[in-house]
């Protein structure tokens, strides 16, 4: 899961990218790093005509822009062990 390592501003666009060798049909979860509770859940959005190179043929956008809470979080693919690094939402 590719995130903005600097973080995301609360009221701005918040997107991440997943690249995969296999087609994915699932949701992603935004998880509070402190409580480990899921605070946002959304479907992966396929990105067409992406060119990340072989062997990663499938690209997906994770858009959590509507989430407006500050804190430290990470992203996780539902029903998978794939997680992102922790990141901040808020002023930086």
QUIMO-V724650 format. One record per residue. RES is the residue in one letter. PHI is phi in whole degrees, -180 to 180 (NA if undefined). PSI is psi in degrees with one decimal (* if undefined). Layout:
# QUIMO-V724650
res:RES phi:PHI psi:PSI
res:RES phi:PHI psi:PSI
This chain:
# QUIMO-V724650
res:X phi:NA psi:122.3
res:X phi:-98 psi:119.7
res:X phi:-117 psi:171.7
res:X phi:-83 psi:108.8
res:X phi:-69 psi:-20.7
res:X phi:-73 psi:-32.9
res:X phi:120 psi:-172.8
res:X phi:-133 psi:139.1
res:X phi:-77 psi:144.7
res:X phi:-54 psi:-47.1
res:X phi:-100 psi:14.6
res:X phi:-109 psi:177.1
res:X phi:-63 psi:137.6
res:X phi:-132 psi:104.8
res:X phi:-135 psi:150.5
res:X phi:-135 psi:170.3
res:X phi:-129 psi:141.7
res:X phi:-120 psi:132.9
res:X phi:-116 psi:144.0
res:X phi:-147 psi:152.2
res:X phi:-79 psi:-23.4
res:X phi:-120 psi:154.9
res:X phi:-68 psi:137.5
res:X phi:-113 psi:143.0
res:X phi:-140 psi:73.3
res:X phi:-151 psi:-172.6
res:X phi:-105 psi:165.4
res:X phi:-117 psi:154.4
res:X phi:-120 psi:138.7
res:X phi:-102 psi:122.5
res:X phi:-120 psi:132.1
res:X phi:-68 psi:125.2
res:X phi:-66 psi:-27.8
res:X phi:-84 psi:-49.7
res:X phi:-88 psi:-17.1
res:X phi:65 psi:19.5
res:X phi:-92 psi:141.7
res:X phi:-73 psi:126.0
res:X phi:-113 psi:-9.8
res:X phi:-159 psi:141.5
res:X phi:-142 psi:134.3
res:X phi:-153 psi:158.2
res:X phi:-76 psi:144.3
res:X phi:-66 psi:140.2
res:X phi:-108 psi:115.3
res:X phi:-63 psi:140.2
res:X phi:-109 psi:120.0
res:X phi:-87 psi:155.3
res:X phi:58 psi:32.1
res:X phi:-82 psi:150.7
res:X phi:-133 psi:70.1
res:X phi:-86 psi:-5.6
res:X phi:92 psi:158.3
res:X phi:-69 psi:147.4
res:X phi:-94 psi:11.9
res:X phi:-89 psi:93.5
res:X phi:-90 psi:-14.0
res:X phi:-121 psi:132.2
res:X phi:-127 psi:140.1
res:X phi:-135 psi:144.0
res:X phi:-100 psi:137.1
res:X phi:-112 psi:105.4
res:X phi:-108 psi:113.2
res:X phi:-122 psi:34.5
res:X phi:-63 psi:-27.7
res:X phi:-77 psi:-10.4
res:X phi:-79 psi:125.0
res:X phi:-122 psi:23.4
res:X phi:-100 psi:136.2
res:X phi:-81 psi:152.9
res:X phi:151 psi:-167.8
res:X phi:-111 psi:129.6
res:X phi:-140 psi:171.6
res:X phi:-145 psi:160.2
res:X phi:-104 psi:147.7
res:X phi:-141 psi:139.7
res:X phi:-81 psi:129.6
res:X phi:-62 psi:140.0
res:X phi:60 psi:35.0
res:X phi:-150 psi:161.7
res:X phi:-90 psi:-2.4
res:X phi:-71 psi:122.2
res:X phi:-135 psi:160.1
res:X phi:-94 psi:173.5
res:X phi:-70 psi:162.4
res:X phi:-71 psi:150.3
res:X phi:-149 psi:163.5
res:X phi:-102 psi:145.7
res:X phi:-117 psi:124.8
res:X phi:139 psi:-167.4
res:X phi:-70 psi:144.3
res:X phi:-139 psi:*
